Amino acid sequence: MGQHERLRDYRGKRRFDRTREPEGRQAPSGEESRFVVQIHDASTLHFDFRLQVDDVLKSWAVPKGPSADPQDKRLAMPTEDHPLEYEEFEGVIQEGEYGGGTVIVWDHGTYEPLSHDRKGRPVDFEESLAHGHATFRLNGSKLHGEYALTRFRGGKGDGEGEAWLLVKASGGRARGHGTPDPRRARSARTGRTLAQVAADDREE
């Protein structure tokens, strides 16, 4: 499946003459896979967790945000694939548009796929997601270490009715930040809070 097909849902939900979100033109993927965690003050305040898989960002809405505590099992609800350029998106989506509200980039960086089969052989990361369990190591400005995404409900491959858990692996030295107060959290790109991004947008 090409990027155009992968982004069909994303583009179908947005009017790009009214939103500053990237339309999703072909972008270089680079040698290392990327990830981004955005805080999104929409109809509900939540975190969006996105992993680059091939030429798109696979995305999950995480209401309470990722945690560095292995005891925290965070609900993650799959959303539509996003374009790679979305890693850099920070700003205000106009009220009345899909996802209307303020977005900041809380963390971003690279990740290393770690999924293996029972014999210890590496498994393609997209394949491991399709089977409902994928492990990876994050190297961000705030999040570090091994995490896993595990599907516990649904599984038809279309995202409908699916629910996942995002969990930090136990063991090793604890690194990274706990989940921040999203209202006080600052962007990893610009150092701004949600309120500051919204205020700057009104001044433009």
DOGUFI-582682 format. One record per atom (N, C-alpha, C): residue in one letter; x, y, z; atom name. Coordinates in steps of 0.1 Angstrom, whole numbers. Example, Ala and Ser with C-alpha at 12.3 -4.5 7.8 and 13.67 -1.06 7.14 Angstrom:
residues 2
   residuo       x       y       z   atomo
         a     132     -57      78       N
         a     123     -45      78      CA
         a     132     -33      78       C
         s     128     -22      71       N
         s     137     -11      71      CA
         s     129       0      79       C
END
This chain:
residues 204
   residuo       x       y       z   atomo
         m       8     -12       0       N
         m       0       0       0      CA
         m       9      12       0       C
         g       6      22     -10       N
         g      14      34     -11      CA
         g      10      44      -1       C
         q      18      55       0       N
         q      15      66       9      CA
         q       1      72       6       C
         h      -2      73      -7       N
         h     -15      80     -10      CA
         h     -27      72      -4       C
         e     -26      59      -5       N
         e     -37      51       1      CA
         e     -37      51      16       C
         r     -25      51      22       N
         r     -23      51      37      CA
         r     -29      64      43       C
         l     -28      75      35       N
         l     -32      88      40      CA
         l     -46      92      36       C
         r     -53      83      30       N
         r     -67      86      25      CA
         r     -76      91      36       C
         d     -76      84      47       N
         d     -84      88      59      CA
         d     -80     102      64       C
         y     -67     104      65       N
         y     -61     116      70      CA
         y     -66     128      62       C
         r     -64     127      49       N
         r     -68     137      40      CA
         r     -83     139      39       C
         g     -90     128      40       N
         g    -105     129      39      CA
         g    -111     137      50       C
         k    -105     137      61       N
         k    -110     144      73      CA
         k    -107     159      74       C
         r     -98     164      65       N
         r     -93     177      67      CA
         r     -96     186      54       C
         r     -97     199      56       N
         r     -98     208      45      CA
         r     -86     217      46       C
         f     -77     214      37       N
         f     -63     220      38      CA
         f     -63     235      34       C
         d     -74     240      29       N
         d     -75     255      27      CA
         d     -79     262      41       C
         r     -82     254      51       N
         r     -86     259      64      CA
         r     -78     254      76       C
         t     -68     245      73       N
         t     -60     241      84      CA
         t     -45     242      80       C
         r     -36     244      89       N
         r     -22     245      86      CA
         r     -15     232      87       C
         e     -23     221      90       N
         e     -17     208      90      CA
         e     -11     204      77       C
         p       0     197      77       N
         p       6     193      64      CA
         p      -3     184      56       C
         e      -3     186      43       N
         e     -12     178      34      CA
         e      -6     164      32       C
         g       7     162      34       N
         g      13     149      32      CA
         g      19     146      19       C
         r      27     156      15       N
         r      35     153       2      CA
         r      46     144       6       C
         q      52     138      -4       N
         q      63     128      -2      CA
         q      74     135       6       C
         a      78     129      17       N
         a      89     135      25      CA
         a     100     124      26       C
         p     113     128      27       N
         p     123     118      29      CA
         p     122     112      43       C
         s     124      99      43       N
         s     122      92      56      CA
         s     134      92      64       C
         g     146      93      58       N
         g     159      93      66      CA
         g     162      78      69       C
         e     174      77      75       N
         e     179      63      78      CA
         e     173      58      91       C
         e     170      66     101       N
         e     165      61     113      CA
         e     150      64     114       C
         s     143      55     120       N
         s     128      57     122      CA
         s     126      67     132       C
         r     116      76     130       N
         r     113      87     139      CA
         r     101      84     147       C
         f     100      91     158       N
         f      87      91     166      CA
         f      84     106     171       C
         v      72     108     174       N
         v      68     121     180      CA
         v      57     119     190       C
         v      57     126     201       N
         v      46     127     210      CA
         v      41     141     210       C
         q      28     143     206       N
         q      22     156     206      CA
         q      11     157     217       C
         i      10     169     223       N
         i      -1     172     232      CA
         i     -12     179     224       C
         h     -24     175     225       N
         h     -35     180     216      CA
         h     -46     184     225       C
         d     -49     197     226       N
         d     -60     203     233      CA
         d     -72     204     224       C
         a     -78     193     222       N
         a     -90     193     213      CA
         a    -102     192     221       C
         s    -113     185     216       N
         s    -125     183     224      CA
         s    -122     176     238       C
         t    -111     168     238       N
         t    -106     163     250      CA
         t     -91     165     250       C
         l     -85     168     261       N
         l     -70     170     261      CA
         l     -63     156     262       C
         h     -54     154     253       N
         h     -48     141     252      CA
         h     -34     142     246       C
         f     -27     131     246       N
         f     -14     129     239      CA
         f     -16     121     227       C
         d      -9     124     216       N
         d      -8     116     204      CA
         d       6     110     202       C
         f       6      97     202       N
         f      19      90     201      CA
         f      20      85     186       C
         r      31      88     180       N
         r      32      85     165      CA
         r      46      79     163       C
         l      46      67     155       N
         l      58      60     152      CA
         l      59      60     136       C
         q      70      63     131       N
         q      72      62     117      CA
         q      73      47     113       C
         v      64      44     104       N
         v      64      30      98      CA
         v      64      32      83       C
         d      75      29      76       N
         d      76      31      62      CA
         d      75      46      59       C
         d      64      50      51       N
         d      64      64      47      CA
         d      52      72      54       C
         v      48      67      66       N
         v      37      74      73      CA
         v      40      73      88       C
         l      33      81      96       N
         l      33      80     111      CA
         l      21      72     115       C
         k      23      60     121       N
         k      13      52     127      CA
         k      10      60     140       C
         s      -3      61     143       N
         s      -7      70     154      CA
         s     -17      64     164       C
         w     -16      68     176       N
         w     -25      64     187      CA
         w     -27      76     196       C
         a     -40      77     200       N
         a     -43      87     210      CA
         a     -42      81     224       C
         v     -34      87     232       N
         v     -31      82     246      CA
         v     -36      92     256       C
         p     -48      90     262       N
         p     -54     100     270      CA
         p     -45     105     281       C
         k     -38      96     288       N
         k     -30     100     299      CA
         k     -15     102     296       C
         g     -12      99     283       N
         g       2     101     279      CA
         g      11      90     283       C
         p      23      89     276       N
         p      32      78     279      CA
         p      38      80     292       C
         s      42      69     299       N
         s      48      70     312      CA
         s      61      63     312       C
         a      71      68     321       N
         a      84      61     323      CA
         a      83      50     334       C
         d      71      49     340       N
         d      69      39     350      CA
         d      63      26     345       C
         p      71      15     346       N
         p      66       2     340      CA
         p      52      -2     346       C
         q      49       3     357       N
         q      36      -1     364      CA
         q      24       6     357       C
         d      27      16     349       N
         d      16      23     343      CA
         d      12      17     329       C
         k       1      12     328       N
         k      -4       7     315      CA
         k     -13      17     309       C
         r      -9      23     299       N
         r     -16      35     293      CA
         r     -24      30     281       C
         l     -37      33     281       N
         l     -46      31     270      CA
         l     -42      39     258       C
         a     -41      32     246       N
         a     -38      39     234      CA
         a     -48      34     223       C
         m     -55      44     218       N
         m     -65      42     208      CA
         m     -60      45     194       C
         p     -60      36     184       N
         p     -54      39     171      CA
         p     -62      50     164       C
         t     -55      58     157       N
         t     -62      68     148      CA
         t     -56      67     134       C
         e     -60      76     125       N
         e     -55      74     111      CA
         e     -40      77     110       C
         d     -34      71     100       N
         d     -20      74      97      CA
         d     -19      88      94       C
         h      -7      94      98       N
         h      -4     108      95      CA
         h       8     109      86       C
         p      10     120      79       N
         p      22     121      71      CA
         p      34     124      79       C
         l      46     120      74       N
         l      58     122      81      CA
         l      61     136      86       C
         e      56     146      78       N
         e      58     160      81      CA
         e      51     164      94       C
         y      41     156      98       N
         y      34     159     110      CA
         y      43     159     123       C
         e      54     153     122       N
         e      63     153     133      CA
         e      67     167     137       C
         e      67     176     128       N
         e      71     190     131      CA
         e      59     199     134       C
         f      47     194     132       N
         f      35     203     133      CA
         f      32     207     148       C
         e      31     221     149       N
         e      28     227     162      CA
         e      20     240     158       C
         g       9     241     164       N
         g       0     253     161      CA
         g     -14     251     165       C
         v     -23     258     160       N
         v     -37     258     163      CA
         v     -45     253     151       C
         i     -53     243     153       N
         i     -62     238     142      CA
         i     -75     246     145       C
         q     -80     252     134       N
         q     -91     262     136      CA
         q    -103     255     142       C
         e    -111     262     150       N
         e    -123     256     156      CA
         e    -133     253     145       C
         g    -139     242     146       N
         g    -149     237     136      CA
         g    -143     227     127       C
         e    -129     227     126       N
         e    -122     217     118      CA
         e    -120     204     125       C
         y    -117     194     118       N
         y    -115     181     125      CA
         y    -103     182     134       C
         g    -104     178     147       N
         g     -94     179     157      CA
         g     -91     194     161       C
         g    -100     203     159       N
         g     -98     217     163      CA
         g     -92     219     177       C
         g     -82     227     178       N
         g     -75     229     191      CA
         g     -60     231     189       C
         t     -53     232     200       N
         t     -39     236     200      CA
         t     -31     223     201       C
         v     -19     223     194       N
         v     -10     211     193      CA
         v       4     216     196       C
         i      11     209     205       N
         i      25     211     207      CA
         i      33     198     206       C
         v      45     199     202       N
         v      54     187     201      CA
         v      60     185     215       C
         w      55     176     223       N
         w      61     174     236      CA
         w      74     167     236       C
         d      76     157     227       N
         d      88     150     225      CA
         d      90     145     211       C
         h     102     143     207       N
         h     104     137     194      CA
         h     119     131     194       C
         g     121     122     184       N
         g     134     116     183      CA
         g     134     104     174       C
         t     142      95     177       N
         t     143      83     169      CA
         t     139      71     177       C
         y     136      59     170       N
         y     133      47     178      CA
         y     139      35     170       C
         e     142      25     178       N
         e     148      13     172      CA
         e     138       1     174       C
         p     133      -5     163       N
         p     125     -17     164      CA
         p     132     -28     171       C
         l     125     -35     180       N
         l     131     -46     188      CA
         l     123     -59     186       C
         s     113     -60     179       N
         s     104     -72     178      CA
         s     112     -84     172       C
         h     110     -95     179       N
         h     116    -108     174      CA
         h     105    -119     175       C
         d     108    -130     167       N
         d      99    -141     168      CA
         d     104    -150     180       C
         r      98    -162     181       N
         r     101    -170     193      CA
         r     115    -176     192       C
         k     121    -176     180       N
         k     135    -181     178      CA
         k     145    -170     179       C
         g     140    -158     182       N
         g     149    -146     184      CA
         g     153    -139     171       C
         r     146    -142     160       N
         r     149    -136     147      CA
         r     141    -123     146       C
         p     147    -112     141       N
         p     140    -100     140      CA
         p     128    -101     131       C
         v     117     -94     135       N
         v     104     -94     127      CA
         v     102     -80     122       C
         d      98     -79     110       N
         d      94     -66     104      CA
         d      85     -58     113       C
         f      88     -46     115       N
         f      80     -38     126      CA
         f      65     -37     122       C
         e      62     -34     109       N
         e      48     -33     105      CA
         e      41     -46     107       C
         e      48     -57     104       N
         e      42     -70     106      CA
         e      40     -73     121       C
         s      49     -69     130       N
         s      47     -71     144      CA
         s      35     -63     149       C
         l      33     -51     144       N
         l      21     -43     147      CA
         l       8     -50     142       C
         a       9     -56     130       N
         a      -3     -62     125      CA
         a      -7     -74     134       C
         h       3     -81     140       N
         h       0     -92     149      CA
         h      -3     -88     163       C
         g      -3     -75     166       N
         g      -8     -70     178      CA
         g       2     -68     189       C
         h      15     -69     187       N
         h      25     -67     197      CA
         h      38     -62     191       C
         a      43     -51     195       N
         a      56     -45     190      CA
         a      64     -39     201       C
         t      77     -42     201       N
         t      85     -36     211      CA
         t      96     -27     204       C
         f     100     -16     211       N
         f     109      -7     204      CA
         f     116       1     215       C
         r     127       7     212       N
         r     135      15     221      CA
         r     134      30     216       C
         l     130      39     225       N
         l     128      53     222      CA
         l     141      60     226       C
         n     145      69     217       N
         n     156      78     220      CA
         n     152      92     217       C
         g     144      98     227       N
         g     139     112     225      CA
         g     146     122     234       C
         s     141     134     234       N
         s     147     144     243      CA
         s     141     142     257       C
         k     130     135     258       N
         k     124     132     272      CA
         k     122     118     274       C
         l     117     110     264       N
         l     115      96     266      CA
         l     126      88     261       C
         h     130      78     269       N
         h     141      69     266      CA
         h     138      55     271       C
         g     144      45     264       N
         g     142      31     268      CA
         g     132      23     260       C
         e     130      11     265       N
         e     122       1     258      CA
         e     107       3     262       C
         y      99       3     251       N
         y      84       3     253      CA
         y      78      -8     245       C
         a      65     -11     248       N
         a      58     -20     240      CA
         a      44     -15     237       C
         l      39     -18     226       N
         l      25     -16     222      CA
         l      18     -29     220       C
         t       7     -32     228       N
         t       1     -44     227      CA
         t     -14     -42     225       C
         r     -20     -49     215       N
         r     -34     -48     212      CA
         r     -41     -58     221       C
         f     -52     -53     228       N
         f     -59     -62     237      CA
         f     -74     -63     233       C
         r     -78     -55     223       N
         r     -92     -55     219      CA
         r     -92     -52     204       C
         g    -101     -59     196       N
         g    -102     -57     182      CA
         g     -91     -65     175       C
         g     -88     -61     162       N
         g     -78     -68     155      CA
         g     -81     -72     141       C
         k     -90     -65     135       N
         k     -94     -68     121      CA
         k     -84     -60     111       C
         g     -75     -52     117       N
         g     -66     -45     108      CA
         g     -71     -32     103       C
         d     -83     -28     106       N
         d     -88     -15     101      CA
         d     -89      -5     112       C
         g     -85      -8     124       N
         g     -85       1     135      CA
         g     -99       2     142       C
         e    -109      -3     136       N
         e    -123      -2     141      CA
         e    -124     -10     154       C
         g    -127      -4     165       N
         g    -129     -11     178      CA
         g    -116     -16     184       C
         e    -105     -12     179       N
         e     -92     -16     185      CA
         e     -89      -8     197       C
         a     -82     -14     206       N
         a     -76      -7     218      CA
         a     -63     -14     221       C
         w     -53      -5     224       N
         w     -40     -10     227      CA
         w     -35      -5     241       C
         l     -24     -11     246       N
         l     -18      -6     258      CA
         l      -3      -2     254       C
         l       1      10     259       N
         l      15      14     257      CA
         l      21      13     271       C
         v      32       5     272       N
         v      38       2     285      CA
         v      53       3     284       C
         k      60       9     294       N
         k      74       9     295      CA
         k      79      -4     300       C
         a      90      -9     294       N
         a      95     -22     298      CA
         a     101     -21     312       C
         s     100     -31     320       N
         s     106     -31     333      CA
         s     121     -35     332       C
         g     128     -33     343       N
         g     142     -36     343      CA
         g     151     -25     338       C
         g     163     -25     342       N
         g     172     -14     337      CA
         g     171      -2     345       C
         r     180       8     342       N
         r     179      20     350      CA
         r     168      29     344       C
         a     160      35     353       N
         a     149      43     349      CA
         a     155      56     343       C
         r     150      60     332       N
         r     154      72     325      CA
         r     142      79     319       C
         g     143      92     317       N
         g     132      99     311      CA
         g     123     105     321       C
         h     113     113     316       N
         h     104     120     324      CA
         h      91     112     326       C
         g      85     115     337       N
         g      72     110     340      CA
         g      62     118     331       C
         t      49     114     331       N
         t      40     121     323      CA
         t      37     135     329       C
         p      39     145     321       N
         p      37     159     326      CA
         p      23     163     328       C
         d      21     174     335       N
         d       8     181     335      CA
         d       7     187     321       C
         p      -2     183     313       N
         p      -2     188     299      CA
         p      -3     203     298       C
         r     -10     209     307       N
         r     -12     224     307      CA
         r       2     231     309       C
         r      11     225     317       N
         r      23     231     320      CA
         r      35     226     311       C
         a      32     215     304       N
         a      43     209     296      CA
         a      48     219     285       C
         r      60     218     282       N
         r      66     227     272      CA
         r      71     219     259       C
         s      70     225     248       N
         s      73     219     235      CA
         s      88     216     235       C
         a      91     204     229       N
         a     105     201     227      CA
         a     111     208     215       C
         r     103     215     207       N
         r     107     222     196      CA
         r     109     237     199       C
         t     100     243     206       N
         t     100     258     208      CA
         t     100     262     223       C
         g      98     253     232       N
         g      98     256     246      CA
         g      85     262     250       C
         r      75     263     242       N
         r      62     270     245      CA
         r      52     260     251       C
         t      43     265     259       N
         t      32     257     264      CA
         t      20     258     255       C
         l      10     250     257       N
         l      -2     251     249      CA
         l      -8     265     249       C
         a      -8     271     261       N
         a     -14     285     261      CA
         a      -6     295     254       C
         q       7     293     254       N
         q      16     303     246      CA
         q      14     301     231       C
         v      13     288     227       N
         v      11     286     213      CA
         v      -2     292     208       C
         a     -13     290     216       N
         a     -26     296     213      CA
         a     -25     311     213       C
         a     -18     317     222       N
         a     -17     332     223      CA
         a     -10     337     211       C
         d       1     330     207       N
         d       9     334     196      CA
         d       1     334     183       C
         d      -8     323     182       N
         d     -16     322     170      CA
         d     -26     333     169       C
         r     -31     338     180       N
         r     -41     349     179      CA
         r     -35     362     175       C
         e     -22     363     178       N
         e     -15     375     174      CA
         e     -10     376     160       C
         e     -11     364     153       N
         e      -6     364     139      CA
         e     -17     369     130       C
END
